[in-house]
């Protein structure tokens, strides 16, 4: 159980990091970047796979920290989330800052 908790914490860090990196590369303003992150949190909590998938492109890379694996391509973001929701169906993300 402790190992799963640590994996969940690492995943949250990766989510924020990946979203920030995406926004920086796309030259997205800071306030819009924050909105993308909040919407991603909502999408994860609602298991909204359509929104999560919309963040991916053919050049996407998603590093899955808990499993030490890099997914590539337009489904790079969605495939790990599908697996995550199957394993941790009750998982939720909470923002510690507002």
Backbone as a chain_set.jsonl record, in Angstrom:
{"seq": "XXXXXXXXXXXXXXXXXXXXXXXXXXXXXXXXXXXXXXXXXXXXXXXXXXXXXXXXXXXXXXXXXXXXXXXXXXXXXXXXXXXXXXXXXXXXXXXXXX", "coords": {"N": [[0.823, -1.188, 0.0], [1.95, 1.249, 0.807], [3.846, 1.599, -1.205], [2.195, 1.997, -3.457], [1.038, 4.418, -2.724], [3.25, 6.128, -2.789], [3.863, 5.936, -5.507], [1.589, 7.185, -6.517], [1.921, 9.818, -5.562], [4.269, 10.52, -6.924], [3.322, 10.433, -9.522], [1.568, 12.584, -9.56], [3.345, 14.719, -9.352], [4.667, 14.384, -11.761], [2.585, 14.884, -13.555], [2.054, 17.653, -13.198], [4.565, 18.662, -13.897], [4.873, 17.743, -16.563], [2.748, 19.067, -17.785], [3.428, 21.737, -17.405], [5.813, 21.797, -18.887], [4.791, 21.237, -21.444], [3.238, 23.524, -21.83], [5.181, 25.532, -21.75], [6.745, 24.931, -24.023], [4.868, 25.358, -25.962], [4.554, 28.004, -25.753], [2.622, 29.105, -24.019], [0.792, 31.448, -22.149], [1.315, 32.139, -18.618], [-1.053, 32.261, -16.969], [-2.91, 30.953, -18.559], [-1.694, 28.478, -18.703], [-1.961, 27.625, -16.051], [-4.711, 27.301, -16.017], [-4.973, 25.148, -17.772], [-3.72, 23.14, -16.279], [-5.441, 23.034, -14.029], [-7.78, 22.187, -15.328], [-6.902, 19.722, -16.248], [-6.563, 18.386, -13.793], [-9.27, 18.316, -12.998], [-10.259, 16.728, -15.09], [-8.944, 14.313, -14.606], [-10.033, 13.654, -12.108], [-12.676, 13.326, -12.855], [-12.434, 11.293, -14.583], [-12.227, 11.856, -17.29], [-11.463, 10.938, -20.17], [-11.451, 11.89, -22.78], [-10.753, 14.648, -22.652], [-8.185, 14.454, -21.507], [-6.881, 13.01, -23.496], [-6.946, 14.931, -25.491], [-4.812, 16.563, -24.951], [-2.621, 15.387, -26.008], [-0.243, 14.956, -28.713], [1.217, 14.055, -31.908], [3.885, 14.315, -31.398], [4.146, 13.966, -28.711], [5.521, 12.996, -25.55], [5.454, 10.949, -22.751], [6.587, 10.472, -19.652], [6.444, 7.895, -17.512], [6.811, 7.808, -14.318], [6.478, 5.95, -12.057], [6.669, 3.47, -13.356], [8.891, 3.669, -14.872], [8.976, 4.186, -17.683], [8.737, 5.41, -21.007], [6.204, 6.724, -22.885], [5.276, 7.303, -26.259], [4.02, 9.439, -28.888], [0.696, 10.22, -30.234], [-1.059, 8.985, -28.467], [0.327, 8.922, -26.16], [-0.176, 10.218, -23.757], [-2.723, 9.429, -22.989], [-2.792, 6.581, -22.808], [-1.285, 5.725, -20.429], [-2.997, 6.863, -18.5], [-5.393, 5.468, -18.845], [-4.642, 2.929, -17.927], [-3.937, 3.623, -15.304], [-6.423, 4.426, -14.229], [-7.757, 1.998, -14.255], [-6.314, 0.536, -12.385], [-6.301, 2.166, -10.074], [-9.083, 3.021, -9.399], [-10.502, 4.768, -7.774], [-8.962, 6.983, -7.497], [-7.933, 10.392, -6.965], [-7.072, 13.813, -7.622], [-5.781, 16.477, -5.816], [-5.418, 19.915, -5.529], [-2.889, 21.68, -3.904], [-2.435, 24.292, -3.825], [-3.845, 27.475, -4.611]], "CA": [[0.0, 0.0, 0.0], [2.834, 2.405, 0.865], [4.456, 1.742, -2.527], [1.175, 2.592, -4.328], [0.895, 5.82, -2.329], [4.424, 6.827, -3.31], [3.664, 6.021, -6.952], [0.556, 8.197, -6.767], [2.533, 11.129, -5.352], [5.183, 10.758, -8.032], [2.529, 10.694, -10.714], [1.046, 13.946, -9.467], [4.467, 15.597, -9.682], [4.901, 14.244, -13.197], [1.488, 15.564, -14.251], [2.303, 19.087, -13.171], [5.788, 18.919, -14.651], [4.61, 17.53, -17.987], [1.85, 20.108, -18.26], [4.212, 22.964, -17.46], [6.715, 21.659, -20.028], [3.946, 21.382, -22.628], [2.842, 24.921, -21.947], [6.366, 26.331, -22.071], [7.106, 24.675, -25.414], [3.818, 25.93, -26.808], [4.526, 29.439, -25.428], [1.319, 29.423, -23.435], [0.927, 32.356, -21.008], [1.256, 31.508, -17.304], [-2.426, 32.099, -16.475], [-3.556, 29.922, -19.367], [-1.067, 27.245, -18.274], [-2.617, 27.25, -14.797], [-6.05, 26.818, -16.368], [-4.797, 23.802, -18.349], [-3.439, 22.224, -15.17], [-6.695, 22.843, -13.266], [-8.696, 21.374, -16.141], [-6.365, 18.357, -16.222], [-6.944, 17.821, -12.493], [-10.708, 18.013, -13.073], [-10.434, 15.607, -16.021], [-8.512, 13.098, -13.91], [-11.022, 13.349, -11.075], [-13.918, 12.912, -13.512], [-12.062, 10.204, -15.517], [-12.571, 12.398, -18.602], [-10.394, 10.512, -21.07], [-11.448, 12.732, -23.983], [-9.946, 15.849, -22.409], [-6.787, 14.052, -21.312], [-6.349, 12.663, -24.822], [-6.805, 16.155, -26.299], [-3.523, 17.188, -24.647], [-1.569, 14.674, -26.723], [0.02, 15.198, -30.132], [2.108, 13.016, -32.446], [5.229, 14.493, -30.832], [4.076, 13.858, -27.253], [6.234, 11.971, -24.791], [4.968, 10.924, -21.381], [7.435, 9.612, -18.839], [5.694, 7.306, -16.408], [7.811, 7.634, -13.265], [6.386, 4.708, -11.283], [7.019, 2.282, -14.132], [10.135, 3.966, -15.586], [8.713, 3.903, -19.094], [8.337, 6.581, -21.776], [5.231, 6.522, -23.952], [5.472, 8.3, -27.316], [2.975, 9.538, -29.897], [-0.545, 10.925, -29.891], [-1.71, 8.313, -27.336], [1.307, 8.838, -25.074], [-0.745, 10.727, -22.51], [-3.955, 8.727, -22.621], [-2.58, 5.165, -22.465], [-0.991, 5.531, -19.002], [-4.149, 7.204, -17.685], [-6.342, 4.348, -18.907], [-4.128, 1.914, -17.003], [-4.015, 4.162, -13.945], [-7.82, 4.384, -13.777], [-8.115, 0.601, -14.007], [-5.648, 0.092, -11.157], [-6.72, 3.025, -8.965], [-10.347, 3.581, -9.893], [-11.01, 5.812, -6.878], [-7.929, 8.013, -7.339], [-8.305, 11.792, -7.171], [-5.991, 14.766, -7.489], [-6.161, 17.681, -5.097], [-4.453, 21.004, -5.628], [-2.529, 22.213, -2.608], [-2.344, 25.745, -3.92], [-4.948, 28.075, -5.39]], "C": [[0.871, 1.258, 0.0], [3.466, 2.668, -0.5], [3.466, 2.383, -3.501], [0.98, 4.069, -4.004], [2.053, 6.643, -2.883], [4.308, 6.981, -4.82], [2.647, 7.106, -7.3], [1.127, 9.602, -6.592], [3.477, 11.479, -6.491], [4.418, 11.096, -9.302], [1.982, 12.116, -10.707], [2.138, 14.953, -9.827], [4.726, 15.572, -11.179], [3.822, 14.965, -13.997], [1.759, 17.06, -14.328], [3.517, 19.446, -14.014], [5.553, 18.798, -16.156], [3.725, 18.633, -18.55], [2.581, 21.439, -18.371], [5.151, 22.923, -18.663], [5.958, 21.851, -21.329], [3.626, 22.844, -22.869], [4.026, 25.805, -22.327], [6.752, 26.162, -23.532], [6.103, 25.312, -26.366], [3.7, 27.451, -26.594], [3.159, 29.886, -24.915], [1.542, 30.353, -22.237], [0.682, 31.638, -19.683], [-0.171, 31.282, -16.807], [-3.182, 31.031, -17.264], [-2.992, 28.539, -19.013], [-1.732, 26.731, -16.996], [-4.014, 26.696, -15.069], [-5.99, 25.413, -16.961], [-4.558, 22.783, -17.24], [-4.697, 21.97, -14.35], [-7.67, 21.96, -14.028], [-8.215, 19.924, -16.2], [-6.714, 17.672, -14.903], [-8.419, 17.418, -12.501], [-10.95, 16.783, -13.958], [-10.026, 14.296, -15.37], [-9.556, 12.696, -12.876], [-12.343, 12.852, -11.656], [-13.699, 11.736, -14.463], [-12.46, 10.591, -16.947], [-11.436, 12.111, -19.582], [-10.329, 11.357, -22.339], [-10.59, 13.981, -23.79], [-8.469, 15.486, -22.262], [-6.151, 13.732, -22.655], [-6.122, 13.912, -25.668], [-5.476, 16.866, -26.044], [-2.372, 16.539, -25.415], [-1.453, 15.086, -28.183], [0.953, 14.093, -30.623], [3.517, 13.137, -31.889], [5.262, 14.361, -29.305], [4.96, 12.734, -26.723], [5.763, 12.082, -23.354], [5.828, 9.948, -20.606], [6.659, 9.173, -17.621], [6.691, 6.939, -15.314], [7.674, 6.304, -12.529], [6.855, 3.468, -12.046], [8.268, 2.48, -14.987], [10.017, 3.643, -17.075], [8.264, 5.191, -19.788], [7.397, 6.169, -22.896], [5.45, 7.624, -24.98], [4.303, 8.272, -28.287], [1.706, 10.176, -29.377], [-1.299, 10.275, -28.727], [-0.798, 8.219, -26.115], [0.736, 9.279, -23.734], [-1.917, 9.858, -22.055], [-3.721, 7.274, -22.18], [-2.218, 4.948, -20.994], [-2.19, 5.848, -18.108], [-5.192, 6.096, -17.709], [-5.925, 3.265, -17.917], [-4.278, 2.367, -15.555], [-5.437, 4.061, -13.405], [-8.295, 2.959, -13.523], [-7.535, 0.121, -12.682], [-6.176, 0.847, -9.945], [-8.01, 3.748, -9.348], [-10.898, 4.707, -9.018], [-10.026, 6.96, -6.702], [-8.471, 9.396, -7.67], [-7.069, 12.648, -7.006], [-6.538, 15.99, -6.777], [-5.052, 18.701, -5.238], [-4.175, 21.541, -4.231], [-2.374, 23.725, -2.632], [-3.479, 26.259, -4.799], [-4.509, 29.371, -5.969]], "O": [[0.579, 2.218, -0.712], [3.608, 3.82, -0.91], [3.862, 3.234, -4.297], [0.78, 4.882, -4.906], [1.843, 7.743, -3.393], [4.62, 8.043, -5.359], [2.828, 7.853, -8.262], [0.841, 10.486, -7.4], [3.482, 12.614, -6.968], [4.838, 11.961, -10.07], [1.943, 12.772, -11.748], [1.877, 15.93, -10.529], [4.976, 16.61, -11.792], [4.121, 15.591, -15.014], [1.699, 17.657, -15.403], [3.494, 20.425, -14.76], [5.985, 19.654, -16.928], [3.936, 19.083, -19.676], [2.373, 22.185, -19.327], [5.271, 23.914, -19.384], [6.43, 22.553, -22.224], [3.734, 23.337, -23.992], [3.885, 26.723, -23.135], [7.056, 27.144, -24.21], [6.468, 25.754, -27.455], [2.841, 28.098, -27.192], [2.624, 30.913, -25.333], [2.395, 30.072, -21.396], [-0.06, 30.657, -19.624], [-0.47, 30.213, -16.276], [-3.993, 30.294, -16.704], [-3.723, 27.548, -19.021], [-2.03, 25.542, -16.879], [-4.445, 25.738, -14.428], [-6.856, 24.583, -16.684], [-5.125, 21.69, -17.261], [-4.994, 20.825, -14.008], [-8.312, 21.086, -13.444], [-9.029, 19.0, -16.202], [-7.115, 16.508, -14.894], [-8.775, 16.322, -12.069], [-11.746, 15.909, -13.614], [-10.69, 13.277, -15.56], [-9.921, 11.524, -12.782], [-13.045, 12.056, -11.031], [-14.645, 11.239, -15.075], [-12.962, 9.766, -17.71], [-10.558, 12.948, -19.792], [-9.253, 11.52, -22.914], [-9.795, 14.333, -24.661], [-7.604, 16.148, -22.836], [-5.019, 14.133, -22.924], [-5.197, 13.946, -26.48], [-5.062, 17.696, -26.854], [-1.27, 17.087, -25.464], [-2.427, 15.506, -28.807], [1.425, 13.283, -29.826], [4.271, 12.164, -31.903], [6.293, 14.616, -28.682], [5.124, 11.685, -27.348], [5.681, 13.18, -22.803], [5.807, 8.745, -20.865], [6.265, 9.995, -16.794], [7.335, 5.892, -15.375], [8.665, 5.588, -12.386], [7.376, 2.527, -11.448], [8.665, 1.585, -15.735], [10.843, 2.928, -17.643], [7.498, 5.97, -19.22], [7.755, 5.361, -23.753], [5.773, 8.755, -24.617], [3.673, 7.234, -28.492], [1.641, 10.618, -28.23], [-2.097, 10.941, -28.066], [-1.111, 7.52, -25.152], [1.13, 8.761, -22.69], [-2.073, 9.591, -20.864], [-4.393, 6.795, -21.266], [-2.791, 4.062, -20.36], [-2.391, 5.195, -17.084], [-5.814, 5.817, -16.684], [-6.75, 2.749, -17.163], [-4.693, 1.595, -14.691], [-5.641, 3.658, -12.26], [-9.149, 2.736, -12.664], [-8.189, -0.614, -11.942], [-6.464, 0.246, -8.91], [-8.005, 4.955, -9.59], [-11.689, 5.52, -9.495], [-10.231, 7.822, -5.848], [-9.34, 9.557, -8.527], [-6.121, 12.253, -6.326], [-7.623, 16.478, -7.096], [-3.875, 18.375, -5.08], [-5.099, 21.823, -3.467], [-2.202, 24.36, -1.591], [-4.002, 25.525, -5.638], [-5.285, 30.034, -6.656]]}, "num_chains": 1, "name": "protein.A"}
